[in-house]
Amino acid sequence: MNAPINGDFFRTPTILKIAAFFFVTVTFFFLGKHWSDGSQQLVFFTNTRQEAVVSVSPNYNKSFNLTALIGQNQTESVPDKTLAPSVPLVQPRASPAPTPPPPPPPGDSIRTFGIVNENGTMSDNFEVGDFDPEMVDNWVNETQVETEESSESAPQFTIKKFGLCPRNMSEYIPCLDNVEAIRKLKSTERGERFERRCPEEGRGLNCLVPAPKGYRTPIPWPKSRDEVWFSNVPHTRLVEDKGGQNWISRDKDKFKFPGGGTQFIHGADEYLDHISKMIPEIAFGKNTRVVLDAGCGVASFGAYLLSRKVLTLSIAPKDVHENQIQFALERHVPAMVAAFATRRLLYPSQAFDLIHCSRCRINWTRDDGMWLLEVNRLLRGGGYFVWAAQPVYKHEEVLEEQWEEMLNLTTRLCWKFLKKDGYIAIWQKPSDNNCYLNREAGTKPPLCDPSDDPDNIWYVNLKACISRLPENGYGTNVTRWPERLQTPPDRLQSIKFDAFISRKELFLAETKYWNDIIASYVRALHWKKIRLRNVMDMKAGFGGFAAALIDQNLDSWVMNVVPVSGPNTLPVIYDRGLIGVMHDWCEPFDTYPRTYDFLHAANLLSVEKKRCNISSIMLEMDRILRPGGRVYIRDSLAIMDELQEIGKAMGWHVTLRDTAEGPHASYRILVGDKHLLRA
């Protein structure tokens, strides 16, 4: 049959007419799209919730002098897979260069968004402050409780949603702000009010601690070493008290940290150089890796030691100099609220290679030197004590008497006085017990009884005796940094747990286990792109998780927490050049709210659930985690449903991931993202 021609076309069936018309239309559409040279009005289409939204480009009806933005005779290679803004997706055919449009009239400025500068080039000089709206949740400020029927006589109550605490609790530390317990103290002469006194059972935290008004995303490290947002730590007391001592100053919406201190007004770097020249054997970053800074101020000493490969734990009490530790943690420097008072600090014996005190306002010679005896317990055999204070350099009668008392006490402690230069004095602790044993009979303070365990620290009172050093040299003989990170230390053999012969193998196996896991997180979950600076490992073991972060070159520091419910592995953690603390997770932790970017808990909650309320632990995790921070809980599948429900009740955005063992393993990883909650 012949195809219809001429007038026969109009006698063909209607369906063929429509098909032909559709074919011609589509053909012209694609030809026009392909050959079009575009137009000034660019239209973007997005589809959200099935509703079409049309927005007009801000460049509509505007002209730009492109040649003025391109340097003469300058070319810049663009890497593969990089789309330069000035390069179209489809190259047009060659055509004569058009006449440049006239320049924009004076007064018109290019709108910038904080990353591309006014010249159209990428700039690193920008700040992150306000939260991404997607990370802010409006929160109904009331606790919602659901009652469930139970086979037992009493019904079960489940909290479906936690309410926000009152705004005046934005800096609440439960065990240090227990006003009722502090009022009942018979004496506060030795600093008892600065010690842990936790709320009674049933009276703990049952709401979400809110952020202060105007809270912003913290300035990232390393810029945070020098400045933080005022709205995140809105206190001016330190500026008023210490502004003239180069500690801290306020500049509009920021606090600035010049890097000075009471005794190092010329800057922390010059101060550290001074110490290094006095005693070269200190060798920061080699012989000296782990340091304690007592009465740290805003932790500039520790902040500047980080660049010398030294990890410093800065401690200070929660006292009249508002929020020193909160400032330190906001600067992304390792710190913890702690005080020399009536109990041992929560760190093991022979933990620190050097202990530093610069005008720390601690009277070391009172009560027969009780607090200096605690320093002696914490100081590694052969370690150094650095004291920068008025009695060192001022020649006033009272201060000279204090200096003589200090010399007398340190001599009885068998410390070797090394040098005094300017306002700094340095002593060295002995490496063995020989000097102690050869003192005259009756010399005080005496050696502690051999049965005393210097690593027994949870709610243990201070003792007016000298902690003995192990006869086998354990703790004193550590490898130099960085080799000590991977070297199984001698004190592995002193840890109280079942395995004995295979301890080194367990240490190496844990190290490899976490190295493999963190390497996979870096590859698959892009850990180098997330905020991972202030990190806490809530069940640290031998510190393998923290060591893996160092091996993967992640610019973070880790507070390794050893729970009281397991073996005390803290000595091993310190011997390998890391920091940590002992803690009972049935009680709150001694830090300010919003001080950690990342919390890691592996095989912890299923164990602690047998001892305490799991909701209390997760509320404490929420308190110390920053908005925008993240939680990884690696634990038994049996408790994951409960953890998810609690996480959602706290406003976390939770997801469940398989471990490397696959979907049929008995373990899962709960990932919780904390958003900024606003009532």
Disulfide bonds with the S-S distance in Angstrom:
Cys165-Cys207 1.96
Cys175-Cys198 1.97
Cys357-Cys360 1.90
Cys414-Cys435 2.08
Cys448-Cys465 1.99
Cys586-Cys612 2.21
